């Protein structure tokens, strides 16, 4: 089985369903022995008990998948607090009713020796069990619930997931389970009419379960983890973000990345500008955005800010919200997967600020399926002397301040962001040095440049303390406590620490997920692996991982404590990287090596 399957944490539920299904062919074997009435009745009741158990497990599993990562257990049913809890309770009613009737009213079954049915393909008579009209009616309600509830629940879940493999697997599993249940009920009803097809129904059901197993094995949980939720460029965000910039040049780099990444997701981009449209087009073109072509295709539009907010010469916040929903409808009608709005307010900040902050944080800017994503931009001058206003905005909307961190890391080591971006870096640190500041500045710079950040670290590492609670990162937690990948919480994923094949698979899925976008990988740390796996195996792993990250859109930073190893071991690892950044305990500015090679 694929150890990174999306459904791996739920494997035991699937196994229990398959085991319970064995009661159906087992009952068929009982029929072939021509049993007495009591044995036949008991075997039929056990089969119905198994069917109800399958329905309960499948409904419970569908609900857990829907609520994940939120916990769902028996206590949730006894103390329901959400609508889905009540719906699941209603789902259980026909199941409990069927089970009760099967044991309390044995007269609902005809187990007399004279009850036979002809096998449709050969005409040979077989001993069967007849079902009363009452029981068939109750059984039909079970099938309706068994088919309808999981299909609806998983259908909604599919709309929230971006990974097509997982979406397809959910549809296959739900559909096949629904078809099997309908087929078995139909075979039972035909028995009552004197026609036997139960053997064929069981054979077809077994074949379809094999298809379910394949769907269960295939999808990668890692990819679903990396793409889950409303994110762009790896940042865990709400559907809107506020960006503060100091000048036009500074804002265009992240805006161009935001646009290009949206285009890879088949999104329409609408840019509301406050200044000269021609200047914006020129700057975006310099940043690599094919403005003319995108406008011709209808993928990019420029609209003045006044057209969004003004109504009869006055500021109308309601008009802006209505206009955004109109744009959503238009984008959906043209089969777009998303709509991205860039609203550049410049230095304009209407008062009172409390009302405007409420407007920016309004839930009407978002859609339930995260179709709409908004970047709101402000020039730093809009908040001059208005620290309270800025604090209020930060409390309502996630804010990225480009004036603080766009080159924090690069300048700290004497380089520019362009010289750092795409490089494979060995960060050599002394535990007594100020390397934690370097890591923080690296995260701040990547965030300010709208680059995704993926961190591989251990919970007992100082790096986890630095980034573990940072909400904008995808963190792979390396641990010996799990033998297969497991989602711990949103954006936090447990990986077997020393299974290099899974680590490489996680890295490869990361690269696939962020294809076309710039992002940073932080791997902490090589010294730990040298001591636990040996220098040769660690070096082989590092080399393979770097080969996966050959793209110049991927910045990779690997940590190593050189003081823990001999010089030969350190030199071997240094030769794998583009550059080394060395953090000494006696200096605040790290030493950069191979800088001449970069400038060349």
ABEGO torsion letter per residue (X at the ends): XBAABAAAAAAAAAAAAAAAAAAAAAAAAAAAAGBBAAAAAAAAAAAAAAAAAAAAAAAAAAAAAAAOABBBBAAAAABBABAAAAAAAAAAAAAAAAAAAAAABAAABBABAABBBBBAAAGBBBBBBBBBAAAAAAAAAAAAAAAAAAAAAAAAAAAABABAAAAAAAAAAAAAAAAAAAAAAAAAAAAAAGBBAAAAAAAAAAAAAAAAAAAAAABBAAAAAAABEBBBGGBBBBABBBBBBABAAAAAAAAAAAAAAAAAAGBBBBBBBABBAAAAAAAAAAAGBBAAAAAAAGABBBBBAAAAABBGGBBBAAAAAAAAAAAAAAAAAAGBABBBBBBBAEABBBOBAAAAAAAAABAAABBAAGABBBBBBBBAAAABGBAAAAAAAAAABBBBBAAAAAAAAAAAAGBBAAAABGBBBBBBBBAABAAAAAAAAAAAAAAAAGBBBBBBBBAABAAAAAAAABAABBBBBBBAABABBBBABBGBBBBBAABAAAAAAAAAAAAAAABGBBBBBBBOBAAAAAAAAEAAAAAAAAAAAAAAAABAABBBBBBBBAAABBAAAAAAAAAABABBBBBBAABABBBBBGAAAAAX
